[in-house]
Amino acid sequence: MASEINVSAAKREADGTSAARRLRRDGVLPAVLCDQKGQSTPIQLDVHDFEQMLGKHSGESLLINLSVDGQEPRKVLLREVQHHPVRGTVQHVDFVEVSLTSKLHITVPIELTGEPVGVSRQGGILEQLLREVTIECLPSDIIEDLTVDVSALALGDSLHISDLKIADTLKILDEGDIAVATVAATRAEEEVEEEAAEADTEEPEVISGRKEREDSEDEEEARKG
């Protein structure tokens, strides 16, 4: 597991959309903490510090030591991060307290590594078809991303979830037949193949029986003449 992440927060008195908008204008990030009993507590964080922390990690499913108003830190999962649709800034976050002995489900981004032989030697292009997977694991086994080596893929090959190699402590919950990545032909190559296929299927010109008879009659008249 990655190094521990420590975050400080304070209880938030004002609630609602208007109050949250005012907080964001003041550089404060509204958030919610849900404990193991399902009770929610409005809290607030320093938005700059939180974005700095988030920028150091490849994924957003993070296990965090969260201290509220200086109290003993609690193990929480960063469950959801809401971003501004245009600026991309963080608008709101949800934390959920976790038990270190209970498995949880997290969404993990897929990072492709390596250059496929189908690209370097055969002129194809690598297409990533799946960007994330859902994983079941204990909080202590959380990973930030799933790195997948695609260097062995040849032109026309595909890599599926069932092909992925992961630690025994992790379980992918998505269906195994879902394609993760493929090496496809370029558009120019596809057009050449299509033209070749069309040429192979073209029928030879057929001379009608009438035309054959007319030619035969012309030859007969020429001999008589």
N, C-alpha and C positions, 0 to 999 in steps of 0.2 A: 504494500500500500504506500501511497505517496506520503510525504511529510505532513504533519498535522496542520490544520488550518484553524486559526483562532480569529473569531469575530466578536466585537463588542456591540451591544445594542442597548436601547433604553425603552421603557414602556411608553406607548403612545396614548395620550389622553384623547385627543380629538380624532374622530373617525368620519368616514364619508368621503365622497369624491372631491368636494370643495376643499376640505381640510388636507387631503392628500396632495392636491394641486398646489396649495400654499406651501406645504413642506418641501415639495420638489423645487419650487422657486427659491427656497432658502438653502438648497444643497442637501436636503435631508431625504432619505429614501424610506418610504412607507413599506412596512412588511407585516407579515402575520406568522406567529409561531403556534403550531398545533402540537399539544403534548400527547403522551401515550394514552390518555383518557379521552382524547378527541376534543378537548377544550381549546379554544383559540384565544390568543392574546395579541392585540395590536402592538407592534413594536416599531422602532425607527432606527435607521443606521445612517452613517455618513456616506453619502452616495459616491463621493470621490474615492474613499478608501475601499469601498466595496467593488467598484469598477476596476480599481487597480489590482485587487486580489483576483477577480474573475479573469482579468486579462492574462494572468500567469498560468491559466489552466486551459486545456484543450476542450474539455467537456464542462457541462454545468450540473451534472449529478455528483455533487461533492459532499463528503462527510466533514462536518464542521463542528468545532468546539464553540458553542454560542453562549456567551455570558450576557445576561440581561441585568442592567443596573448593578453591576459588580458582583452578582451572585455566582455561585459555583457553576462552572461551564457545564452545559448539557450537550450530549452527542445528538446532533440533528442532521437531517439530510436536506440539502437544498433541492426542494421538490420542483419548484417552478420559478422561472425568471421571465418577467414580462418586459419586452423592449418597445421603445417608441417606434412606430411603423416607418417613420421617415428618417429620424436622426439616429436610431439604433441605440439610444441611451437606455439605461435600466430605469423602468418606471415603478416596478413593484416586485417583491419576492415573497415566496412562501417557504417556510421551514417546517419540517415535521420531526418531532423527537423520535428516536429509534432505540430499540433494544439491541445490544450487541450480540444477542443469542438468537435473534429472529431474522429469517431471511426476508429480503425485500426485492422489489422489482425496480430496475433503473433503466433509463434509455441512454445508450452509449453511442457516440459517433464512430463511424468506420473510417479509418485512415489507410489509404492504399500506399504501398511502398514498392519500389523496384520498377524497372522498365521491362515490360513484357517482350519476349522474343518476337512476338507477332507484330510489335511496333518497330523495334530496332532492326530486325532482319527481313520482315515480310511487308513492311509498309502500311500496316493497319493502324487503327486508332483505338485507344483505351477508353471505354465508356463505363463510368460508375453508375450502376442501376439502383443501388441501395445505399442510403447515407447513414443509417443508424439501425441498431438492433436493440431489442429488449432483453435484459439479462437478469437472472435471479441469482442472488448471492447474499452472503452475510455482510453487514456493514464494514467489517474489517477487510473484506476482500474486494471492495469497490475499485473499479478501474475507471480512468477518465476517458479512455478511447480504446478501440480495438484496432490494432495494426495488422494489416493483411498484406502479405507478400504476393504480388501478381507477376513476378518476373518470369515464371514458367509458362505463362499463358501464350499459346500460339494463335495465329490468325483463325478466327472462328470458334476459339475456345471460350467457355464461360466458367465462372467460379460461383458456386452456390453456398448457401449457409451451411449445408451438410459437409462441405469441404473445409470449413474453418477449423483451425486448431486453437483451442483455448484451454486454460488451466482447469484442473479437475474441480476447483472450488467454484467455478462459474457454470451456468447453464443458460444457453440461448433459448428463448421461448418462441421465437419466430419459426415458421415452417421451413424445413430443410431444403425444399425444392425451390425456394426463392433465389433468384439470381442476384449476385452482389456486383459482379463486374464481367465485362466481355470485351474481346478484341474483335472489332468489326472492320470490314474493308472500307476504304475511303470512298467518297461519292464517285470519283473518277473511275475507280476500279469496278464499282457496281455497274456503272453505265457501260463499260467495256464488256462486262460479263453478260449484261442484258442484251447488248447488240449481237454478241456471239450466239446467244441462245436463240434470238429471233432469226438470225441467219440460218441456223441449223434446222429451224422448223418451217422455213419458207418452202412451199411446194413448187416443183418445176413447172414450167409453162406447158400446158397441155394443148395440142393442136386438135381442133375439132375434127370429127369424121367428115364433115362437109368439106373442110379445107383440104383434107387429104384426097378426097375424091376429085376436087377441082384440079389439084396439082397432077393427079394421075391422068385425067382427061387431057390436060394441056400437053403432057409428055406424049400421049398417044397421037394427038393431032400433029405434033412436031415430027414424029416418025413417018406418018403418012405423007406429009408434005414433002 
